[in-house]
Amino acid sequence: MHHAYLFDGPDGVGKELAAFGLAQALVCEVRGLGAQAGDNACGECGACQRAIVRPGDRVPTHPDVVVLERGLYEPAQLGRRTAETQEISVDQVRKLVLEHAAFPPHEGRARVFIVRRAEELSTSAANSLLKTLEEPISRTYFVLVTSTPNLLLSTIRSRTQRVRFAQLGTSVVESLLIDRGIARERAADVASIAGGSIGAAIALAESGAAAAHDQFVQRAHAALKGASMSGALELAEAEKKSKADLGSMLEAFAVSLAAAARKEIASGDFGAAVAAARQVSFVFGAVRAIDANGSPQLALEALFTRMRGTAR
Ligand SMILES: [Zn+2]
């Protein structure tokens, strides 16, 4: 075991799941790393159960599995007066890590610090960790999780062992969705456009559940096929204020385009499938534009102009 890892890779591919799995293996009472009974966690003992975040909780209840994240703790818990709006503060590192550095783990086996979105460590927070990362405390481990490793201080990167996570294969995403109770057909549609991220796939699978989403998707298809732009302009006007919902409605639209594309592939019409893939990428482009505070109305107008330009 290295004492400090950097888990990096795209969002929603299991970095955090792996971090907590590693934490379980380190604190497990039955097996654990290096134990004769097996080089992994049992997943069932008290320590394993407490090492992960249970539904409804924000942090694990195991005292030796500590999560650092911007805004996770009340300012008073960290000895601060203001909330952490931009960064993981040096106060959080002091309170959760440095104050305990001189003491052994509470339950003896190991202590694991998991830093979510480690790129959000403030410069002083990162600097205050350097010494600990360089001279490991006995039985203390760090897992820094990030999807943007380049935003970390190079001094942090050089003191951690990088573990790169890749996008998941489409068939893996599909079977994970089926495991979660998503119908096979829909799982295949969603997996085909989820970009190898189970997190994105779950969000996509949940889009379109509402009647409003269905209605939007129908109107969007009609706007795409209409003889003129008028349907698209009406839709853009109607949705100009629905910023929060619009992203997931557009995702539902993307899923329906993916479903159509899969039928075209099945029938051997690859040209149509390629065109549909471009349409899906346009839809995701609009989602990003709206996320980045773009005008929903302008984003929809631009989207349909683009999509209609390539539709025929
Ligand atoms: Zn266990």
Boltz pocket constraint, residues with backbone or C-beta under 6 A from the ligand:
constraints:
  - pocket:
      binder: B
      contacts: [[A, 24], [A, 27], [A, 28], [A, 29], [A, 30], [A, 31], [A, 41], [A, 42], [A, 43], [A, 44], [A, 45], [A, 46], [A, 47], [A, 48], [A, 49]]
      max_distance: 6.0
